[in-house]
Every structure is written in structure tokens, then in C-alpha cells.
């Protein structure tokens, strides 16, 4: 048992055995490098700091007890991480900006952190870990799965998995994750909506997509694009030719994104920023 400050910051461990260890004070493993890390049944009575630590092999925290807070910020997990039956009694468990090679490890770790943070009422950190959990689920449904191999490898060797790639690594990645942010990033959604409005406005302006002769300035086309995406409506202007089809696409995308923004924003506001 170590009663006082345990300073292992920056230490390199080949194999770290802390089985049944009792760390009574601040446990500093920040910046440490581990091959295999065994913390089975370990007890951390004070703050456990693994910020910036690197786990090149498996990290075992099975049945460990964290009485206070635990941080794995910017930690790197090259293999698996096992928190099965671990107890987190503090108000903070974070994997913010941590890197996981295998998405199943990311999913399990971020789910544990999400639940701890939800219980403590830390909404911002909870939503961050929910986003990382959903990201990991998406990757597992895509063609990479839990292989740890890149997209290029699978596209060359597994042609049958094209639809998995298209649905989860393209459509879900861009629209559900990056644009809609899994429902926790309303400002991202508004930013993408505004960027889409600007892009359509530029197209209308360059190609002359509005019939009304009064539309001569750039802000006329911008207003037309805003009205189409948000109302939808044409704001006294009329599209010409194929632009009727283009404005229809903008109206569908814009209205859907705007409604999603309002819903996401209201949900976040009701829960508190």
C-alpha cells in the first residue's frame, strides 16, 4: 500500500503489475508508458491521473475501484482496455482527446465515462463521451470493424463490403456524425446549414438561377437561398429551368437541417449548457 503521493509520471514500464495495489494518495501516472498494464483489483483512494499515458498493449483495470476522480485525457490505447466490474465512485471519469486504435475499446470506455458523468450531472462531458461512443459504434458497423486496419486495405481486398463502406463510412460519417453531431452539437448543425445556404447562393448568383430582374445584387441571391432553406419559400423570386429542381433539393435539406437544429438546441438548452 502506498499512503502518500505516488509519482510514476513519465515512467516507462515493460509490464506494470499493480494487482491488488492500494494507492492512498494522489496517483500520478501522467505521461507514463506501459506495455501490459495490470491494475486488477487495484484501489485508488485519491485522484488517479493517467493523462497522456500510452498503453502499447492491453490495459487491465478489471474490478479496480476509483474512490475519487480518474483522468485518461490524451491517453493512447493501442490494444484493448478492460474496465469490467470496475467501480467509479467519483464525479469525473474522462477519456477526452484519448486515442483508441480499436473502436470496441473506445465504445466501452466512453460508455463507462458517459454513465459516471451523467450520474454526476456533468452534461458537457457526458455528451462528449456519448459522441465518442456513437463514433465507435459507427466505425464497427463500417468495413474497418475492429481490425485496426485502414479503409484502403478493405476497399482493395473486400469488394463485397462496398455498401457497408458507403452507408457507414460515408453517409453516416458525413451526415449523422459530422453534420448532425449525433444530436449533441447544435452549433455544428447551424454552421453546416449556413455553409449550405452560402454554397447554394453562390451557385444561384454565378449561374443566374433566379428569374426576377430585381435580383441583381449578391444579397438578393443570399436572401433567396435563406428563404428556400428555412421557410421553404422563394421570397418573391422564382427559380428558372433546372434550378427549380436544385431549389427543391435545398428546400428538403435545409428544412430538415433547420428543424434538427431547433430540436437539438432546445434539448441542450433544456438540460442546461
N, C-alpha and C positions, 0 to 999 in steps of 0.2 A: 504494500500500500504506500502510495506517495501522498503525504498530507499537504504539502505546500505546493508552490508553483512548479509545474513540470514543464521544463523548457526543452522541447525537441524541435524547435523551429529550424528549418533548413537542413535537418539531419537526413542523411541517406541511409535507408535500411535495406538490406538484402531481403531478409524475411523478418518481419516485425511480429513478435509474439507478445501480445498483451492479454492473453486468455485469463479471465477472472481478475484482471487488474482492477484496483480501486484507486482512482485518482481523486484525491480530496480537494485539491485546489485547481487553479486555472491550468488547463491542459493545452499547451501551445504546440501544435504540430503544423503550424503555418509554414508553407514552402517546403515541407518535408517530401522526400521521395521514397516511395515504397515499391518493392517487388510484390510479394504477397503480404497482405496486412491482416493479422488475426486479432480482432478485438471481441471475440466471442465471450459473452457474459461479463464484459468489462463494465465498470460503473464510473461515470463521470459526474462528480458531485457539483462541480462548478462549470464555467463556460468551457466548451470543447471547441477549439479553433483549428480547423483543418483548411483554412483559407489558402488557396494556391498550392495545395498539396497535389502530388502526382502519384497515381496508383497505376503502375505499369502492368500489374497482374490483378487478380481478384482481391476485392476488399470485403472482409467478413466482419459484420457488426451484428451478427445474429444474437438475439437475446441480450444485447447490450442495453444499459439503462443510462439515459441522459436526464439527470435531475434538473439541470439548468438548460441554457440555450446551446445550440450547436450550429456551427457555420462551416459550410463546404463551398463558400464563394470561390469562383475561379478555379476550383479543383478540376483535375483531369482524371477521368476514369477510362482506362484503355481496355478493360475487360468488364467483368460483372461486379456488382455491388450488392451485398446481401444484408438487408435490414429486417429479415424475417423475425417476428416476435420481439423486435427491439421496442423499448419504451421511451417516449419523448414526453417529459413532464414539464418542460419549459415552454415559453411563449414563442420561441423562434427556432425554426429549423429551415435553413436556406441552402439552396443549390444555385443561387443566382450567378449567371455567367459561367456555370460549370460546363465542362465539355464531356460528352459521353460518346464513345465510339459505337456502342451498341444501344439502339433505341429502346430495347426492353428494359435495360438498366435505367435509362433516363425516365421511362414511364413509371416504373415502380418507385424510384427515389422521389420524383416530383409529386407523385400522388401522396406519398407519406408526408412530404412537406406541406402540400396543399391542405391536408386534413388537420395537421398541427396548427397551421396559420389560421384556418377557418375557425377552429375552436378558440383561438386567442383573439379573433376579431380583426386580424391584420389583413384587410381586404386587398390592398395593393399587392402585397407579396403573395397572397393566396391566388390572385388572378394571374400573376406572372407564372407561378408554378402550374396552374391549370393550363395555361397556354403551352408550356413546355411539355406537359403530359400529353396534350392533344397532338402536338407536333410529332412526338414519338410514336403515337398510335398511327398517324398518317404514314410515317416512314415505314412502319412494319407492314402496312397494307400495300405499299408500293413494291417495286421489283427488288429493292435492296433488302427488304425484310430486316433480319438481324444478322446478316452476313458480315457487315462491316466493310463490304466491297463497294466501289463506286458505281454510279449509273452506267458509265461507259462499258464496264465489264459485262453487265447484264444485257445491255442493248446489243452487244456483239454475240453473246452466247445463248440468250434465251428469247428468241424472236416471238415465242408464244405469249410472252408476258407483256406485249406492247400495250394491251388495254389496261393492265394494272399500272403501267407507267403513265399512260395518258390520263386515266381517271384520278390517280392519287398523287403522282409526282408532277403532274402538270396542272390539271383542272383544280383539284383540291388545294394544291400548294399555292397557286396564284390567287384563286378566288376566295376560298374558305379561310386559308391561313393568313395570307399576306394582305388581302383587301378587307375581308370581314373580321380578321383577327380573332376568330373563334368567339366572337361576341363580347370581348373584354377590352377592345381598343377602339372606342368610338371616334377618336380623333384621327386614327389611321383611315377609317372609313370615310370620314369627311374629306380628308386630304386626297384620297383616291377619287372621290366623287368630283371634287373641284378640278383635279387634273384632267378627268374625263371631259368635263364641261369645256375646259380650255382647249383641249385637243379637237373636239368637235367644232368649236367656234372658229378655230384656225382653218379647219377644212372648209367650213361654210364661207369664210372670208376669202380664201385663196381661190376656191372653185366657183364662187358666186352662186351659192346654193339657195339664196332667198329671192323670191320674185319681186317683192315690193321695191320700187325705186328709191324709197326713203332710206333704205338700208345702205348707207354709203360709208359709215364710219365703223371702226373695229368694234366699238362698244355696242353697236346695233346687233352685230353677229353674236357677241358675247351674251347680250340680253336674250336673244332668241334661243341660244343654247341653254341658258339657265332655265328659261320658261319651259323648254321642251323636257329637260331632265327633271325638273321639280314639280311641275304642275300636274300632268303634262299639258302643254298648250303651245300655241305658236306666237303668242304675244303680238297679234295683228299682222304678223309676217307669214308668208306662205313658202314652203319649200318647192323647188322645181324639179321635174324629172325624177331621176333616181334618188334624189335627196329626200323624197318622201319616204323611201324605204330606209334610208340612213337615219332620218329623224325618228322613225318608228323604233329602230334599234336603240337609239339614245334614250327615247322615252321609256322603254321597257327597263333598260339597265339603270337609268337614272332614278326612276321612281322606286325601283326595288332597293337600290342602294340608299336612297334618302329615307325610305321607311325603315330600313335596317338601322341606319344611323340614329334615328329618333328612338327606336326601341332600345338599342344598346346604350345610348346616352341616358335615357330615362332609368334603365335598370341600374346603371352605375351610380347615377345621382341618388336614386332611392336607397341604395346600400351605403352611400357615403363615399366621398373621394378619399 
